Amino acid sequence: MTDSNPDSAADPFLQPAAFLRSLYRAAVVRALPLHNTAAFLPPPPKGQTLVLGAGKAAGAMAQAVEALWPADAPLSGLVVTRYQHVPKRPPGLKQRIEVVQAAHPVPDAAGVTATERIMDLARGLTEDDLVLCLISGGGSALLTLPASGLTLSDKQRINQVLLNSGATIAEMNCVRKHLSRVKGGRLALACAPARVVTLTISDVPGDDPCIIASGPTVPDPTTCADALSVLRRYSVPLPAAVTDLLDSGALETPKPGAAAFQGHQVHLIATPQQSLEAAAAVARAAGLKAYILSDEMEGESREVGKVHAALARAVANRGQPFQAPCVILSGGETTVTVRPPAPGVPAGRGGRAGEFCLGLAQALQGQAKVYALAADTDGIDGVEDNAGAWVEPNTLRRAQAAGMKIDAYLERNDAYGFFAGLGDLLITGPSFTNVNDFRVVLVL
């Protein structure tokens, strides 16, 4: 999604679904790397400039650096992004940074190969050299180098169990950092003594760089004991030898205050709050009041949907706490606890945004004059081909007419099947950025 005119919006009263899509588009455009990189680029160094990076926005971030870096200054490097997330190269833009692709959210062998190459490039630099690290959401899976005693198969299994467990992104990335040879600041250690400048796009509540992509270039305040606690909390099995390594502290990450990070810089070039504010500006330009609840919402997606529904019903029926017409915006990273399907029932499909919409629609019960959209700003909700979905006052009525029981779809985590059956999936393709969940409720 690369609409160059995010300020244009459909009439919210005549075309509410199109209006909601225009707010999502404004949020995504605000987070595109080319719009946000120039102010944070350092001058070329005395030595070489090496670009390393990982994430769902890494390809677009690399192109932004190529477009903005002086043509006569040396520039080279390698970044890894998710399959299908390499943007089309603008005419005349010379490629100086290699972009490779790997799997997300569960890592694969291509990610391991890319990470090994990145670590090889980082070694042997001098204090005259500059490393630009381009980090965005998705980097935890894409930048993969299992710790001693772990295989790729082990990492894949652990990732999948955590993804299905309902663990928060901070909990998952605490584990990932301690089971890796590149995350939790270890990439920065490999770059020493070169200067490291990290440009990052935040996809985590709180915008903490040590959580984004598991913080490969920043010190890690979490411990092996913290990682073990998360693994035990969610009953994630580990090889005995790795448990022993964690228990002994042998897999500890470099900590804040370590000399290796002295002189390094980290810049947040795009954040969820900025994107929510961009969407709010479009809503206000259309004559509506706009309220941002938070850019840090977490919790079970369906339950967060129910809370939004209760708020929307209060606005629609009582004029509290906000006056209609208005839009209510929120961001963050919710979770989905995947339930095993009943015998003979196919497994459900869908991601956080779709499950939010299921919970919302169920709780709204056809509330008049309330419309909503939820989508992931990277354009992919979970592992499906949709960014998210939308809800209208007639959503439940249309579902009932089609013989679709929303409770059954929620039970098997099948948001994709429900909204596909109604024709209410939002399909945009990859956006080439990622500032996490985007949710908007329109009350007319």
Helices and strands as residue ranges (DSSP letters): H 16-30, G 33-35, G 38-40, E 49-54, H 58-68, E 76-82, E 98-102, H 109-122, E 130-135, H 139-142, H 152-165, H 169-178, H 186-191, E 195-201, G 212-214, H 224-233, H 240-248, G 259-261, E 265-270, H 272-285, E 289-297, H 301-318, E 326-332, H 352-364, E 370-376, E 388-391, H 395-401, H 406-411, H 415-422, E 425-426, E 437-443
